[in-house]
């Protein structure tokens, strides 16, 4: 049968070798999934054929009855999964089965721990597909031919999963792919009709292509009649009431190439409105390993009238919802749509805004009905969703409601709160939502900027993600309440804390006196720090720290400044304002100090301390250490 074989022995890409080992070991406890994975690949291949045949019907080669067929041979100890899908050429077989094209694979593999349970979990989200054959087989033979090329251009690919494989040219009459598994010793359980049928119904019932097995006689002999084992209808086209949770879950695993169950889903059939569509959208439980990679594809599977058109269509989901998986089936697009035409099709914005609404509805429902589940979602995807207010102006308010932050009132378990929670707890006269940005939660909690808030028992949101400052920059207000950084501008807390006119007057007088008293010192500090600060002034925020740095209301905060610098962007440096706490013992001492040299040394120390407290680095750390040591020595 082999024609002019051109047999070649090739090595797997190093990553494949590694992955194969891990797959075989970590997924062994759930070995029956090999069949689901191979059926999933076969169904994808048939989808591709059906789509390409729309513009080139010759690809059907007069065989348009699309099926996946499964046979087993107890004597030869083989299981064969055949499809009459798009097939592979020799080059494609080498490329697809011998290498992994995903970027970030090496990094992903380096995260695996050797702990089978954890690895199985990670591998699941990576998607191992074809390689799962080697869980049960010690040799896999793939015979394939691409649709539309001559029978003599078939390819036979074969491997024992030990690092090498062979490819040879063969003749293959029917287009498509046969995957032949030569079962390992001890895997005889799969050479059983009922076992195979039950795996198919368990995992692959939703596949919308007939999966067939040969009918057998009562004594187990094969007849020649093929029988469809699965339901073979498009799951999303069924009414919700006729789909079980398990079927929804298995369908998700197929389309998302995820081994884990989804976190939640939402299924809609919209007809008779201004646009007809059916969508089934899923939230994964776990972020895929490459969610932060720029070139990663995401998006939905697009069907037009049940015909698969394209995978990973990004146009239907904004970037901040790129974790959503699912299918969209619509009559609003033509069957012969290409990726290019899709870009500008007038139905896209309508479909997109409808789908976004479904996802936001789903998330909103979760925040109400299942807070714990939502917390899990937030943990995985919160940082992605945070891109929303900047990207999707129209939904800014809705997305803002979904954001979660730590706060000074959060319990020790670090429970996150929503902006609605915050607003509900605001003081009677409080007009703004206060927040602080810092590198981490401890830095935020111990920041001097919080002192006055703590004293007056005013809640402050603690923002510790690198992008938080950028995020709030796109949420100028929530519910009519502006968001205000505690480290920016001149704080006006008086109206919240004291309403008593008498007390207010007294405060003002005290402030006036302090101003007069410390004017000289402030000027001196200003001249010592010279070009490092924009201004030196008395503070309204400090109770237990001597100094802190604040920024102008509209200036970048230190966190944002670092973020921009880290991404190589030009940052115009804005000098900070040094605020001084006249009640503090150190400041009083400074005030009384007549030795100019000491005053200078101490001022520099205080300024550097203020920089450290806000998480910035020092221009001259060694100089700082030197000064501190000197101060110490004076105490001996
Ligand atoms: P994935 O399906 O996640 O891409 P796999 O390792 O399962 O990864 O398969 C790798 C590639 O091999 C597929 O993307 C596809 O191009 C090709 N392939 C696998 N099985 C088939 C098949 N039955 N028919 C045609 N191509 C296939």
Boltz pocket constraint, residues with backbone or C-beta under 6 A from the ligand:
constraints:
  - pocket:
      binder: B
      contacts: [[A, 37], [A, 38], [A, 41], [A, 42], [A, 45], [A, 83], [A, 85], [A, 86], [A, 87], [A, 88], [A, 96], [A, 97], [A, 126], [A, 127], [A, 128], [A, 129], [A, 130], [A, 131], [A, 176], [A, 177], [A, 257]]
      max_distance: 6.0
